[in-house]
Amino acid sequence: MTSERLPHTGARTGPDAATGTGSDAGTGAGAVGGAGAAAVARRRDLAVRAAVAGGLLEREPLVCLLDVDGIRASAAELTAAFAAALPPGTPVLHAFAVKAAPLVPVLRLLARAGLGCEAAGPGELALARAAGVAPERIVLDSPAKTAGELRAALDLGVAVNADSRQELARLDGLVAAAPTASPVGVRINPQTGAGAIAALSTATATSKFGIALRDPGAREWLVRAFLDRPWLTRLHVHSGSQGVPLPLMAQGVRELHALAEEVNAAAGRRQVDTLDIGGGLPVDFASDAAGPAYAAYAAALRGAVPALFDGSYGLVTEFGRSLLARHGLVLARVEYTKTTGGRPIAVTHAGVQVATRTVYAPAVWPVRVLPYDARGAPKTGEAVAQDVAGPACFAGDLLATARELPRLEPGDLIGVPDTGAYFFTAPYGYNSLPRPGVHGWATGPDGAVRFALARPAQDEASLVAEAGGAHRDALL
């Protein structure tokens, strides 16, 4: 990482800022090492000042920052929570959901922290492999795997979860045709109900994912499917997501465990040896206060299905948002301001291309907007209701509407926190807006903030190439 040393800003720096060992340390997931909300804000402000001092905003009007120390701390919290709950020696794979942050350096960082990858398609599988993640630490989940994708996964030894009866029939032929080291399982839909966000609820009565457990005859069919296929050794469920409370998540895992016990009883042996319980721990985007922690989730699971932690089964988890969201920050320059119909509007370089869900579904995915002055210091002053707009050419490209903030002026900056998962890591190409650069940052023992480029900003040449520039006469 390159280094940018800051002048004294009043923020706590040094080792305890990264590990949360100061007096305001807490226990929440997402904060660096469990640091309290105030410490999280100070660390973030430190990074903003360093980004300005290092000239990042001079080169690009939009940059995205990832807190490397925070990512490491979240990974450590996850592994510690389950290690404390399970007997020593229980096989556990924490597979990061690649879709949450499909960046090779992020996957590499998490791999060094002991995590594997959950890939939802061949592209994500390729990213995991490029990051150096071993095949035995990768899980392939997707409802639409082709025969070629399945064959490639089986040849690699990647774990595969079948999503449907037809996929399982396809696997019959592939497994019979060639031996494989891949663990193979079946994803079930426990049909336990929806959370607060319908589009993200995967365990509804009509969800597209998995084999519906409560449909007539489904349970009996699943048991028979395992008995007929000795090579089926896993069961998978993903009942959690943003908007799903912990008890509902735990209920889905309880259904999974009960089915595994039923299969093994019918088989007269321990045929199912691993339970993939998915991820989906929700994140509180409303403040820096930590949301449910991994230890709290493990406790909820222990209460709902105590036998899950007796060492009878190996476990796989597939967390994504909860590991990365808190550790991302969009930082954008205010280019112009205007007043229309009495409403102040700040036009910035951050909009639908980095906060797609927020722009199209603002009621479901609201974000915080943090004002900074041109030097990167938190901006103060009388709050004024104003819109914060992005650069895209449609009226709805707004990060916030009538948001009470100190009045923004050209040259000021806005920060959008909690964007490390599903925001700038998976940009949207509306108006051919370029993908922004992503910079990891960390603090050294001397309090200096160091940056490392994780993804360069997209240049015009690559935009043209992506848009078929080499084939400009193809349709003439």
C-alpha positions as CSV (number, residue, x, y, z in Angstrom):
1,M,0.0,0.0,0.0
2,T,1.1,3.5,-0.7
3,S,1.2,5.8,2.4
4,E,-0.5,9.1,3.1
5,R,0.4,10.5,6.5
6,L,-2.2,12.8,8.0
7,P,-1.7,15.9,10.1
8,H,-3.3,15.6,13.5
9,T,-7.1,15.6,13.1
10,G,-8.2,14.7,16.6
11,A,-9.2,11.2,15.5
12,R,-7.8,8.3,17.4
13,T,-5.2,6.5,15.3
14,G,-2.7,3.7,15.8
15,P,-3.3,0.1,16.6
16,D,-6.3,0.5,18.9
17,A,-8.2,2.4,16.1
18,A,-8.0,-0.7,14.0
19,T,-8.7,-3.3,16.6
20,G,-11.3,-1.6,18.8
21,T,-9.5,-2.0,22.0
22,G,-10.2,1.5,23.2
23,S,-12.7,2.5,25.8
24,D,-15.6,2.6,23.4
25,A,-15.1,-0.8,22.0
26,G,-18.3,-2.9,21.6
27,T,-19.4,-6.2,20.4
28,G,-21.3,-5.5,17.1
29,A,-20.7,-7.0,13.7
30,G,-19.4,-4.7,11.1
31,A,-17.5,-2.3,13.3
32,V,-13.8,-2.7,13.1
33,G,-12.9,-5.3,15.8
34,G,-16.2,-4.4,17.5
35,A,-15.4,-0.7,17.8
36,G,-18.3,1.6,18.8
37,A,-20.1,3.9,16.4
38,A,-18.1,6.9,17.4
39,A,-14.8,5.1,16.6
40,V,-16.2,3.9,13.3
41,A,-17.0,7.5,12.3
42,R,-13.6,8.7,13.3
43,R,-11.8,6.0,11.3
44,R,-14.0,6.9,8.3
45,D,-13.3,10.6,8.6
46,L,-9.6,9.8,8.8
47,A,-9.8,7.9,5.5
48,V,-11.6,10.8,3.8
49,R,-9.0,13.3,4.9
50,A,-6.3,11.0,3.7
51,A,-8.0,10.5,0.3
52,V,-8.1,14.2,-0.2
53,A,-4.6,14.8,1.1
54,G,-3.3,12.0,-1.3
55,G,-5.0,13.6,-4.3
56,L,-7.4,10.8,-5.1
57,L,-10.2,13.2,-5.7
58,E,-8.1,15.4,-8.0
59,R,-7.5,12.5,-10.4
60,E,-11.1,11.2,-10.3
61,P,-14.3,12.9,-9.1
62,L,-15.6,9.6,-7.7
63,V,-13.6,7.1,-5.7
64,C,-14.6,4.1,-3.6
65,L,-12.8,3.1,-0.5
66,L,-12.6,-0.3,1.3
67,D,-11.4,-0.6,4.9
68,V,-9.0,-3.5,4.8
69,D,-8.6,-3.6,8.6
70,G,-12.4,-3.7,8.9
71,I,-12.8,-6.6,6.5
72,R,-10.2,-8.6,8.3
73,A,-11.9,-7.9,11.6
74,S,-15.3,-9.0,10.3
75,A,-13.8,-12.2,8.9
76,A,-12.1,-12.9,12.3
77,E,-15.4,-12.3,14.1
78,L,-17.2,-14.8,11.9
79,T,-14.7,-17.5,12.3
80,A,-14.4,-17.0,16.1
81,A,-18.1,-17.0,16.6
82,F,-18.6,-20.5,15.1
83,A,-15.3,-21.9,16.4
84,A,-16.5,-21.0,19.9
85,A,-19.8,-22.8,19.4
86,L,-18.6,-26.0,17.8
87,P,-16.5,-28.9,19.2
88,P,-12.9,-28.7,18.2
89,G,-12.1,-30.4,14.9
90,T,-15.6,-29.9,13.4
91,P,-15.1,-29.2,9.7
92,V,-16.3,-25.6,8.9
93,L,-16.0,-23.7,5.7
94,H,-16.9,-20.0,5.7
95,A,-17.5,-19.3,1.9
96,F,-17.8,-15.6,1.1
97,A,-20.7,-14.9,-1.3
98,V,-18.7,-13.6,-4.3
99,K,-21.7,-11.6,-5.6
100,A,-21.5,-9.3,-2.7
101,A,-18.1,-8.0,-3.7
102,P,-16.8,-9.6,-6.9
103,L,-13.3,-8.2,-6.8
104,V,-10.3,-10.5,-7.0
105,P,-8.2,-8.6,-4.3
106,V,-11.1,-8.8,-1.9
107,L,-11.4,-12.5,-2.4
108,R,-7.7,-12.9,-2.0
109,L,-7.8,-10.9,1.2
110,L,-10.6,-13.0,2.6
111,A,-8.8,-16.2,1.6
112,R,-5.8,-15.1,3.6
113,A,-8.2,-14.6,6.5
114,G,-9.3,-18.2,6.2
115,L,-12.4,-17.9,4.1
116,G,-13.4,-19.7,0.9
117,C,-15.9,-18.6,-1.8
118,E,-19.4,-19.2,-2.8
119,A,-19.8,-18.7,-6.5
120,A,-23.2,-18.2,-8.2
121,G,-22.0,-18.8,-11.7
122,P,-19.0,-19.4,-14.0
123,G,-17.8,-15.8,-13.8
124,E,-17.7,-15.8,-10.0
125,L,-16.0,-19.2,-10.1
126,A,-13.4,-17.7,-12.4
127,L,-12.8,-14.8,-10.0
128,A,-12.4,-17.2,-7.0
129,R,-9.9,-19.2,-9.0
130,A,-8.0,-16.0,-10.0
131,A,-7.8,-15.1,-6.4
132,G,-6.0,-18.4,-5.7
133,V,-8.9,-20.0,-3.7
134,A,-8.4,-23.8,-3.7
135,P,-11.3,-25.7,-5.4
136,E,-12.1,-27.6,-2.2
137,R,-12.8,-24.2,-0.6
138,I,-15.3,-23.2,-3.3
139,V,-19.1,-23.9,-3.5
140,L,-21.0,-23.5,-6.7
141,D,-24.6,-22.3,-6.3
142,S,-26.9,-21.2,-9.1
143,P,-30.4,-22.0,-10.3
144,A,-29.3,-22.1,-14.0
145,K,-26.1,-24.2,-14.2
146,T,-25.4,-25.5,-17.7
147,A,-24.1,-29.0,-18.3
148,G,-20.7,-27.5,-19.2
149,E,-20.6,-25.5,-16.0
150,L,-21.5,-28.5,-14.0
151,R,-18.9,-30.7,-15.7
152,A,-16.2,-28.0,-15.2
153,A,-17.0,-27.8,-11.5
154,L,-17.0,-31.6,-11.1
155,D,-13.6,-31.8,-12.8
156,L,-12.2,-29.2,-10.5
157,G,-13.5,-30.7,-7.3
158,V,-15.7,-27.7,-6.5
159,A,-18.7,-28.4,-4.2
160,V,-22.0,-28.3,-6.1
161,N,-25.5,-27.7,-4.8
162,A,-28.2,-28.9,-7.1
163,D,-31.1,-26.4,-7.3
164,S,-33.8,-28.5,-8.9
165,R,-35.0,-32.0,-9.7
166,Q,-33.9,-31.5,-13.3
167,E,-30.4,-30.4,-12.3
168,L,-30.1,-33.5,-10.1
169,A,-31.1,-35.7,-13.1
170,R,-28.4,-33.9,-15.2
171,L,-25.9,-34.6,-12.4
172,D,-26.8,-38.3,-12.5
173,G,-25.4,-38.5,-16.0
174,L,-22.3,-36.5,-15.3
175,V,-21.4,-38.3,-12.1
176,A,-21.9,-41.7,-13.9
177,A,-19.7,-40.6,-16.8
178,A,-16.7,-39.6,-14.8
179,P,-15.5,-39.8,-11.2
180,T,-15.4,-36.6,-9.2
181,A,-14.0,-35.4,-5.9
182,S,-16.7,-32.8,-5.7
183,P,-19.1,-32.9,-2.7
184,V,-22.6,-32.8,-4.2
185,G,-25.7,-31.6,-2.3
186,V,-29.2,-30.4,-2.9
187,R,-30.6,-27.0,-2.0
188,I,-34.0,-27.0,-0.4
189,N,-36.5,-24.2,0.0
190,P,-38.0,-24.6,3.6
191,Q,-40.9,-22.3,2.6
192,T,-40.7,-20.6,6.0
193,G,-41.8,-17.2,4.8
194,A,-40.7,-13.8,3.6
195,G,-38.8,-11.0,5.4
196,A,-39.3,-7.3,5.0
197,I,-37.9,-7.2,1.4
198,A,-39.8,-9.4,-0.9
199,A,-37.3,-9.4,-3.7
200,L,-34.6,-10.8,-1.4
201,S,-36.7,-13.4,0.4
202,T,-35.5,-16.8,-0.7
203,A,-37.7,-19.0,1.5
204,T,-41.2,-18.0,0.3
205,A,-43.8,-20.5,-0.8
206,T,-43.1,-19.8,-4.5
207,S,-39.4,-18.9,-4.4
208,K,-37.4,-19.8,-7.5
209,F,-34.6,-21.3,-5.4
210,G,-34.2,-24.9,-4.3
211,I,-36.6,-27.8,-4.0
212,A,-39.7,-26.8,-2.1
213,L,-39.8,-28.8,1.1
214,R,-43.5,-28.4,1.9
215,D,-45.0,-29.1,-1.5
216,P,-47.0,-32.3,-1.6
217,G,-44.8,-35.3,-1.8
218,A,-41.5,-33.3,-1.9
219,R,-40.1,-34.5,1.4
220,E,-40.6,-38.1,0.5
221,W,-39.1,-37.5,-2.9
222,L,-36.0,-35.9,-1.4
223,V,-35.4,-38.7,1.0
224,R,-35.7,-41.2,-1.9
225,A,-33.4,-39.1,-4.1
226,F,-30.6,-39.4,-1.5
227,L,-31.1,-43.1,-1.0
228,D,-30.8,-43.6,-4.7
229,R,-27.7,-41.5,-4.9
230,P,-25.0,-42.5,-2.4
231,W,-22.8,-39.7,-3.8
232,L,-25.2,-37.1,-2.4
233,T,-23.7,-36.0,0.9
234,R,-24.8,-32.4,1.5
235,L,-28.0,-30.4,2.1
236,H,-28.2,-26.6,1.6
237,V,-30.5,-23.9,2.6
238,H,-30.3,-20.1,2.3
239,S,-33.2,-18.7,4.3
240,G,-31.7,-15.4,5.4
241,S,-31.1,-12.1,3.7
242,Q,-31.5,-8.4,4.3
243,G,-34.8,-7.8,6.0
244,V,-35.0,-11.4,7.4
245,P,-35.0,-11.6,11.2
246,L,-32.7,-14.0,13.0
247,P,-35.5,-16.3,14.3
248,L,-36.8,-16.8,10.7
249,M,-33.3,-17.5,9.4
250,A,-32.9,-20.1,12.2
251,Q,-36.2,-21.7,11.4
252,G,-34.9,-22.5,7.9
253,V,-31.8,-24.1,9.3
254,R,-33.9,-26.2,11.7
255,E,-35.8,-27.6,8.8
256,L,-32.6,-28.4,7.0
257,H,-31.2,-30.3,10.0
258,A,-34.4,-32.2,10.5
259,L,-34.3,-33.4,6.8
260,A,-30.7,-34.5,7.2
261,E,-31.6,-36.5,10.2
262,E,-34.5,-38.1,8.3
263,V,-32.3,-39.0,5.3
264,N,-29.6,-40.5,7.5
265,A,-32.1,-42.5,9.5
266,A,-33.6,-43.9,6.3
267,A,-30.1,-44.7,4.9
268,G,-29.0,-46.4,8.1
269,R,-25.8,-44.5,7.9
270,R,-24.4,-40.9,8.0
271,Q,-24.9,-40.2,4.3
272,V,-25.4,-36.5,4.7
273,D,-22.3,-35.3,6.4
274,T,-22.3,-31.5,5.8
275,L,-25.0,-28.9,6.1
276,D,-24.6,-25.7,4.1
277,I,-26.6,-23.1,6.1
278,G,-26.1,-20.2,3.7
279,G,-25.7,-16.6,4.9
280,G,-27.9,-13.5,4.8
281,L,-27.2,-11.9,8.2
282,P,-28.8,-8.4,7.9
283,V,-27.0,-5.1,8.2
284,D,-28.3,-1.9,9.8
285,F,-27.8,0.8,7.2
286,A,-29.4,3.5,9.3
287,S,-26.4,4.3,11.5
288,D,-22.9,3.3,12.6
289,A,-24.4,1.3,15.4
290,A,-23.6,-2.4,14.9
291,G,-26.4,-4.8,13.9
292,P,-26.7,-8.5,14.7
293,A,-23.3,-10.0,15.4
294,Y,-22.2,-13.5,14.2
295,A,-22.1,-14.6,17.8
296,A,-25.7,-13.5,18.2
297,Y,-26.6,-15.5,15.1
298,A,-24.8,-18.6,16.3
299,A,-26.7,-18.2,19.6
300,A,-30.0,-18.0,17.8
301,L,-29.1,-21.1,15.8
302,R,-28.1,-22.9,19.0
303,G,-31.4,-22.1,20.6
304,A,-33.4,-23.2,17.5
305,V,-31.5,-26.4,16.6
306,P,-29.0,-27.3,19.4
307,A,-27.9,-30.5,17.6
308,L,-26.4,-28.4,14.8
309,F,-23.5,-27.7,17.2
310,D,-22.8,-31.2,18.5
311,G,-20.2,-31.9,15.8
312,S,-22.4,-34.4,13.9
313,Y,-22.2,-32.4,10.7
314,G,-19.6,-30.3,9.0
315,L,-20.9,-26.8,8.3
316,V,-20.7,-24.4,5.4
317,T,-21.7,-20.7,5.6
318,E,-22.2,-18.2,2.8
319,F,-22.1,-14.7,4.3
320,G,-21.6,-11.7,2.0
321,R,-23.2,-8.4,2.8
322,S,-22.5,-8.7,6.6
323,L,-18.7,-9.1,5.9
324,L,-18.3,-6.2,3.5
325,A,-21.1,-3.7,3.6
326,R,-19.8,-1.7,6.6
327,H,-16.4,-1.4,5.2
328,G,-17.1,0.5,2.0
329,L,-17.4,4.2,1.3
330,V,-18.4,6.0,-1.8
331,L,-16.7,9.4,-2.0
332,A,-17.8,11.9,-4.7
333,R,-17.3,15.5,-5.5
334,V,-20.2,18.0,-5.7
335,E,-19.9,19.4,-9.2
336,Y,-22.7,21.9,-9.3
337,T,-25.6,23.1,-7.1
338,K,-28.9,24.7,-8.1
339,T,-32.3,25.5,-6.7
340,T,-35.4,24.3,-8.6
341,G,-38.9,24.9,-7.4
342,G,-37.5,26.1,-4.1
343,R,-35.5,22.8,-3.6
344,P,-31.7,23.0,-3.4
345,I,-30.1,20.3,-5.4
346,A,-26.5,19.1,-5.3
347,V,-25.3,17.3,-8.4
348,T,-22.6,14.8,-7.6
349,H,-20.7,12.1,-9.5
350,A,-22.3,9.3,-7.4
351,G,-25.6,7.9,-8.5
352,V,-27.3,4.9,-10.1
353,Q,-23.9,3.5,-11.3
354,V,-22.8,2.8,-7.7
355,A,-26.1,2.7,-5.8
356,T,-28.4,1.0,-8.2
357,R,-30.8,-0.4,-5.7
358,T,-31.1,2.8,-3.9
359,V,-32.0,4.8,-7.0
360,Y,-34.6,2.4,-8.2
361,A,-36.0,1.4,-4.8
362,P,-35.2,4.2,-2.4
363,A,-37.8,3.3,0.1
364,V,-36.3,-0.2,0.5
365,W,-32.6,0.8,0.2
366,P,-32.1,4.2,1.7
367,V,-28.5,5.3,2.2
368,R,-26.9,7.8,4.5
369,V,-25.2,10.8,2.9
370,L,-22.3,12.3,4.9
371,P,-21.2,15.9,4.0
372,Y,-17.5,16.9,3.8
373,D,-15.9,20.1,2.7
374,A,-13.3,20.2,0.0
375,R,-10.5,19.4,2.5
376,G,-12.2,16.3,3.6
377,A,-13.3,17.6,7.0
378,P,-16.9,16.8,8.1
379,K,-19.1,19.8,7.1
380,T,-21.1,21.5,9.7
381,G,-23.7,24.3,9.6
382,E,-27.5,24.7,9.5
383,A,-29.3,21.8,8.0
384,V,-31.2,22.5,4.8
385,A,-33.5,20.0,3.0
386,Q,-31.9,19.3,-0.3
387,D,-31.7,16.6,-3.0
388,V,-28.4,14.8,-3.6
389,A,-28.4,13.8,-7.3
390,G,-26.2,11.6,-9.4
391,P,-24.8,12.2,-12.9
392,A,-27.1,9.9,-14.9
393,C,-29.5,11.3,-17.5
394,F,-32.8,10.5,-15.9
395,A,-34.8,12.3,-13.2
396,G,-34.8,9.6,-10.7
397,D,-31.1,9.4,-10.3
398,L,-31.1,10.6,-6.7
399,L,-29.3,9.3,-3.7
400,A,-31.5,11.3,-1.3
401,T,-34.5,13.5,-1.6
402,A,-35.1,16.5,0.7
403,R,-32.3,15.2,3.0
404,E,-31.5,17.6,5.9
405,L,-27.8,18.4,5.5
406,P,-25.5,21.4,5.8
407,R,-25.9,23.2,2.5
408,L,-23.7,21.6,-0.1
409,E,-21.6,23.8,-2.4
410,P,-19.5,23.0,-5.5
411,G,-16.2,21.4,-4.5
412,D,-17.7,19.8,-1.4
413,L,-17.7,16.0,-1.1
414,I,-20.3,13.5,-0.1
415,G,-19.6,10.2,1.5
416,V,-22.0,7.2,1.2
417,P,-21.1,4.7,3.9
418,D,-22.0,1.0,4.2
419,T,-21.5,0.5,0.4
420,G,-18.9,-2.3,0.5
421,A,-21.3,-4.9,-0.7
422,Y,-23.7,-4.8,-3.7
423,F,-23.0,-1.1,-4.3
424,F,-19.8,0.1,-6.1
425,T,-18.3,-3.4,-6.1
426,A,-21.0,-4.3,-8.7
427,P,-21.4,-1.1,-10.8
428,Y,-24.2,-0.5,-13.3
429,G,-23.3,0.8,-16.7
430,Y,-26.1,3.3,-17.3
431,N,-25.1,6.1,-19.7
432,S,-21.8,4.3,-20.2
433,L,-20.7,5.8,-16.9
434,P,-17.3,4.3,-16.2
435,R,-16.7,1.9,-13.3
436,P,-15.0,3.9,-10.5
437,G,-11.7,3.1,-9.0
438,V,-11.7,1.1,-5.8
439,H,-8.9,1.7,-3.2
440,G,-8.3,-0.3,-0.2
441,W,-7.0,1.5,2.9
442,A,-5.5,0.6,6.2
443,T,-3.8,2.4,9.1
444,G,-0.3,1.6,10.2
445,P,1.0,1.7,13.8
446,D,2.1,5.3,13.1
447,G,-1.4,6.4,12.3
448,A,-0.7,6.9,8.7
449,V,-3.4,5.8,6.2
450,R,-2.1,3.8,3.3
451,F,-4.0,3.1,0.1
452,A,-3.8,0.2,-2.4
453,L,-5.5,0.2,-5.8
454,A,-7.9,-2.8,-5.9
455,R,-9.7,-1.9,-9.2
456,P,-8.6,0.9,-11.5
457,A,-11.2,3.4,-12.8
458,Q,-12.5,2.3,-16.2
459,D,-11.0,4.4,-19.1
460,E,-12.6,5.4,-22.3
461,A,-10.8,2.9,-24.4
462,S,-12.1,0.0,-22.3
463,L,-15.6,1.5,-22.4
464,V,-15.5,1.6,-26.2
465,A,-14.1,-1.9,-26.5
466,E,-16.9,-3.2,-24.2
467,A,-19.4,-1.5,-26.4
468,G,-18.3,-3.3,-29.5
469,G,-15.8,-0.7,-30.8
470,A,-13.8,-3.3,-32.7
471,H,-16.9,-4.4,-34.6
472,R,-18.3,-0.9,-35.6
473,D,-19.1,-2.0,-39.2
474,A,-20.6,-5.4,-38.2
475,L,-24.2,-4.3,-38.8
476,L,-23.8,-2.3,-42.0
